[in-house]
């Protein structure tokens, strides 16, 4: 399989994409592309329909990118295209996170915690010194007056 350059405006999003992309996910994909570039190719068919990577394509378009990397799969039946799309989404969801390794990596990066996909405040709390954690813990679960008024 060869990675090729394609014009992003020539690509078509998959009509029946089983993966729904939240605006937050698109935002984080954009941050990732800005930070690291395109790290995965789009998977497209001979008609320029994106079989895998629809969220990435949306993010790149929103960033104003003109072209991107893709792998073109030619000769797949419609049946095989549907299976590929379902398998790509489902297999990705079957993985799980090793939180001890994630915590270790975050601690290693404690001086630079701008990491796409992660909430800044949560990351900061993971590497906070004990005294700061104690202060955070004092307000955990409390609700301020303005929030109470909104709920009313």
C-alpha positions as CSV (number, residue, x, y, z in Angstrom):
1,X,0.0,0.0,0.0
2,X,1.3,3.4,-1.0
3,X,0.6,6.6,0.8
4,X,-0.4,9.3,-1.8
5,X,-1.1,13.0,-1.6
6,X,-4.7,13.9,-2.3
7,X,-6.6,17.2,-2.5
8,X,-8.9,17.3,0.5
9,X,-11.7,19.0,-1.4
10,X,-11.8,16.1,-3.8
11,X,-12.7,13.7,-1.0
12,X,-16.2,12.7,0.1
13,X,-17.2,11.9,3.7
14,X,-18.7,8.4,4.1
15,X,-22.5,8.8,3.9
16,X,-23.2,6.1,6.5
17,X,-20.3,6.5,8.9
18,X,-20.9,4.4,12.1
19,X,-18.6,6.8,14.1
20,X,-20.1,10.1,15.2
21,X,-17.6,12.8,15.8
22,X,-18.3,15.4,18.5
23,X,-17.2,19.0,18.1
24,X,-14.8,18.4,21.0
25,X,-13.2,15.4,19.2
26,X,-12.8,17.5,16.0
27,X,-11.3,20.3,18.1
28,X,-8.8,17.9,19.6
29,X,-8.0,16.4,16.2
30,X,-7.2,19.9,15.0
31,X,-4.9,20.5,17.9
32,X,-3.2,17.2,17.2
33,X,-2.7,18.1,13.5
34,X,-1.4,21.5,14.4
35,X,1.0,20.0,16.9
36,X,2.2,16.9,15.1
37,X,1.0,17.1,11.5
38,X,-1.1,14.3,10.0
39,X,0.2,11.2,11.7
40,X,-2.2,8.7,10.0
41,X,-3.3,8.5,6.4
42,X,-6.9,8.6,5.3
43,X,-8.2,5.4,3.8
44,X,-10.1,6.1,0.6
45,X,-11.6,4.1,-2.2
46,X,-11.3,4.6,-6.0
47,X,-14.2,7.1,-5.9
48,X,-12.4,9.3,-3.2
49,X,-14.9,8.2,-0.5
50,X,-13.2,8.2,2.9
51,X,-13.6,4.7,4.4
52,X,-11.5,5.5,7.5
53,X,-10.5,8.9,8.8
54,X,-13.7,11.0,8.4
55,X,-13.1,12.9,11.6
56,X,-9.5,13.6,10.7
57,X,-10.6,14.8,7.2
58,X,-13.2,17.2,8.9
59,X,-10.5,18.5,11.2
60,X,-8.0,19.1,8.4
61,X,-10.6,20.9,6.3
62,X,-11.5,23.1,9.2
63,X,-7.8,24.0,9.6
64,X,-7.8,25.0,5.9
65,X,-5.5,22.2,4.8
66,X,-5.5,21.8,1.0
67,X,-4.1,18.2,0.8
68,X,-3.4,15.2,2.9
69,X,-1.9,11.8,3.0
70,X,-4.2,8.9,2.0
71,X,-4.1,5.2,1.0
72,X,-6.3,4.4,-1.9
73,X,-7.9,0.9,-1.8
74,X,-9.0,-0.1,-5.3
75,X,-11.3,-3.0,-6.2
76,X,-13.1,-3.5,-2.9
77,X,-16.7,-4.6,-3.2
78,X,-19.4,-2.5,-1.5
79,X,-19.7,-5.3,0.9
80,X,-16.0,-5.2,1.8
81,X,-16.0,-1.4,2.1
82,X,-18.8,-1.7,4.7
83,X,-16.9,-4.4,6.6
84,X,-13.7,-2.4,6.6
85,X,-15.5,0.7,7.9
86,X,-17.2,-1.3,10.7
87,X,-14.0,-3.2,11.6
88,X,-11.9,0.0,11.7
89,X,-14.2,1.7,14.1
90,X,-14.9,-1.4,16.3
91,X,-11.3,-2.6,16.6
92,X,-10.2,0.8,17.8
93,X,-12.9,0.7,20.5
94,X,-11.7,-2.7,21.7
95,X,-8.5,-1.3,23.2
96,X,-8.2,-0.2,26.8
97,X,-6.0,2.3,28.6
98,X,-3.2,1.3,31.0
99,X,-3.7,4.1,33.5
100,X,-0.5,3.4,35.3
101,X,1.5,3.9,32.1
102,X,-0.6,7.0,31.2
103,X,0.1,8.4,34.7
104,X,3.8,7.8,34.4
105,X,4.0,9.4,30.9
106,X,2.0,12.4,32.2
107,X,4.3,12.8,35.1
108,X,7.3,12.6,32.7
109,X,5.7,15.5,30.8
110,X,4.7,17.5,33.9
111,X,6.4,20.7,32.7
112,X,4.6,20.7,29.3
113,X,1.1,19.3,29.6
114,X,-0.4,20.6,26.4
115,X,-1.6,17.2,25.1
116,X,-4.5,16.9,22.6
117,X,-7.3,14.8,23.9
118,X,-6.6,15.5,27.6
119,X,-8.3,18.1,29.8
120,X,-5.6,20.6,31.1
121,X,-7.1,20.8,34.6
122,X,-7.2,17.1,35.1
123,X,-3.6,16.8,33.8
124,X,-2.4,19.5,36.3
125,X,-4.2,17.7,39.1
126,X,-2.4,14.5,38.3
127,X,1.1,16.1,38.8
128,X,0.1,18.6,41.5
129,X,2.2,18.5,44.7
130,X,0.4,17.1,47.8
131,X,-0.4,20.5,49.4
132,X,-2.1,21.6,46.2
133,X,-4.1,18.4,46.0
134,X,-5.2,19.0,49.6
135,X,-6.6,22.4,48.6
136,X,-8.3,20.9,45.5
137,X,-9.8,18.2,47.7
138,X,-11.4,20.7,50.1
139,X,-13.6,22.0,47.4
140,X,-14.3,18.6,45.7
141,X,-18.0,18.0,45.3
142,X,-19.0,21.5,46.4
143,X,-21.3,23.6,44.4
144,X,-21.1,27.4,44.2
145,X,-24.1,29.7,44.6
146,X,-24.3,30.7,40.9
147,X,-24.6,27.0,39.9
148,X,-27.3,26.5,42.5
149,X,-29.3,29.4,41.0
150,X,-28.9,28.0,37.5
151,X,-30.3,24.7,38.6
152,X,-33.3,26.4,40.3
